């Protein structure tokens, strides 16, 4: 399990304030793939670099890394909901994506 310290306290949709995200990639299963794919598509629709990222292998795209990292955080961060995703500060989102990239590339 990975832990990412947030740049500032983050207030969850349920009102709870957290200072870190826990990410549990080991708990991801094939049933989580649908949620990752939906979130990945949502991110792609909001980004202007979509065409550039589509030329990369899927697990190397920023959208896939961020989506899979957030779903891993849903598995391990108590109280975190999918609706919290759109409120994450960009610096923290980048840290989530980077941590996910290390997982998918097999870096310990």
C-alpha positions as semicolon CSV with decimal commas, in nm:
position;residue;x (nm);y (nm);z (nm)
1;X;0,000;0,000;0,000
2;X;0,124;0,346;-0,092
3;X;0,054;0,673;0,089
4;X;0,058;1,019;-0,066
5;X;0,079;1,324;0,160
6;X;-0,153;1,596;0,031
7;X;-0,030;1,949;-0,032
8;X;-0,302;2,080;0,199
9;X;-0,587;1,922;0,395
10;X;-0,863;1,795;0,166
11;X;-1,229;1,797;0,265
12;X;-1,415;1,490;0,141
13;X;-1,770;1,499;0,009
14;X;-1,885;1,352;0,343
15;X;-1,726;1,643;0,535
16;X;-1,427;1,449;0,670
17;X;-1,091;1,622;0,628
18;X;-0,787;1,415;0,530
19;X;-0,417;1,495;0,493
20;X;-0,315;1,192;0,286
21;X;-0,443;0,942;0,036
22;X;-0,375;0,574;0,080
23;X;-0,356;0,381;-0,249
24;X;-0,397;0,004;-0,252
25;X;-0,315;-0,128;-0,597
26;X;-0,305;-0,484;-0,465
27;X;-0,681;-0,467;-0,403
28;X;-0,762;-0,373;-0,762
29;X;-0,942;-0,648;-0,948
30;X;-1,084;-0,700;-1,294
31;X;-1,419;-0,573;-1,166
32;X;-1,252;-0,238;-1,092
33;X;-1,148;-0,206;-1,455
34;X;-1,491;-0,074;-1,554
35;X;-1,467;0,208;-1,300
36;X;-1,110;0,287;-1,410
37;X;-1,221;0,296;-1,775
38;X;-1,515;0,527;-1,701
39;X;-1,297;0,765;-1,503
40;X;-1,026;0,750;-1,769
41;X;-1,283;0,852;-2,035
42;X;-1,406;1,136;-1,814
43;X;-1,051;1,266;-1,774
44;X;-0,983;1,231;-2,148
45;X;-1,291;1,437;-2,231
46;X;-1,164;1,717;-2,007
47;X;-0,805;1,723;-2,135
48;X;-0,677;1,898;-2,445
49;X;-0,379;1,659;-2,485
50;X;-0,605;1,366;-2,570
51;X;-0,461;1,298;-2,917
52;X;-0,103;1,303;-2,786
53;X;-0,181;1,054;-2,508
54;X;-0,371;0,816;-2,736
55;X;-0,050;0,730;-2,918
56;X;0,106;0,588;-2,598
57;X;0,045;0,239;-2,461
58;X;-0,260;0,262;-2,238
59;X;-0,087;0,204;-1,906
60;X;0,153;0,490;-1,986
61;X;-0,120;0,748;-2,053
62;X;-0,173;1,014;-1,789
63;X;-0,548;0,951;-1,795
64;X;-0,512;0,579;-1,720
65;X;-0,253;0,639;-1,447
66;X;-0,467;0,902;-1,275
67;X;-0,786;0,696;-1,304
68;X;-0,628;0,375;-1,176
69;X;-0,453;0,564;-0,897
70;X;-0,777;0,723;-0,785
71;X;-0,960;0,389;-0,789
72;X;-0,673;0,245;-0,580
73;X;-0,727;0,538;-0,341
74;X;-1,098;0,457;-0,324
75;X;-0,999;0,108;-0,207
76;X;-0,780;0,234;0,076
77;X;-0,883;0,585;0,185
78;X;-1,170;0,572;0,432
79;X;-1,459;0,796;0,329
80;X;-1,325;0,880;-0,019
81;X;-1,594;0,875;-0,287
82;X;-1,582;0,894;-0,666
83;X;-1,746;1,238;-0,644
84;X;-1,437;1,366;-0,457
85;X;-1,227;1,313;-0,768
86;X;-1,310;1,643;-0,937
87;X;-1,201;1,845;-0,634
88;X;-0,847;1,711;-0,597
89;X;-0,579;1,981;-0,629
90;X;-0,376;1,931;-0,947
91;X;-0,044;1,881;-0,766
92;X;-0,198;1,597;-0,564
93;X;-0,353;1,449;-0,879
94;X;-0,010;1,449;-1,043
95;X;0,133;1,264;-0,741
96;X;-0,144;1,005;-0,765
97;X;-0,073;0,954;-1,136
98;X;0,301;0,928;-1,076
99;X;0,253;0,668;-0,802
100;X;0,025;0,470;-1,033
101;X;0,282;0,486;-1,312
102;X;0,542;0,334;-1,081
103;X;0,300;0,051;-0,999
104;X;0,214;-0,024;-1,363
105;X;0,578;-0,013;-1,469
106;X;0,679;-0,245;-1,186
107;X;0,895;0,007;-0,999
108;X;0,917;-0,054;-0,624
